[in-house]
């Protein structure tokens, strides 16, 4: 029991591509439910989604643009005392922010279309 995770229903109103949805679902799967954060490596995301590193990176950027996630670089200290780049820290944003962002973009696009038609 308890071997499941939930996706918010609103995710299907955002027009995500299958790749975006797959990466988002994996991040939700990894998410700490209290902090809404996770830090899987790009390699791990690739392994579980079946995508290349460049494709995963593209979808991560798109999820950031759609305000579904935030990312922060992390640092790790090796046993030898060297500081290296770590995995990205992903923060899952509240779904309503992404819904509001999409609505704003849709309204802006409609306004632009109306202006274009009036200028013809």
Secondary structure, DSSP 8 states (H G I E B T S, - for coil): --------GGGGGTT--HHHHHHHHHHHHH-BTTTTEE---HHHHHHHHT--HHHHHHHHHHHHHTTSEEEE--EEE-TTS-EEE---EEEE--HHHHHHHHHHHHHHHHHHHHHHHHH-
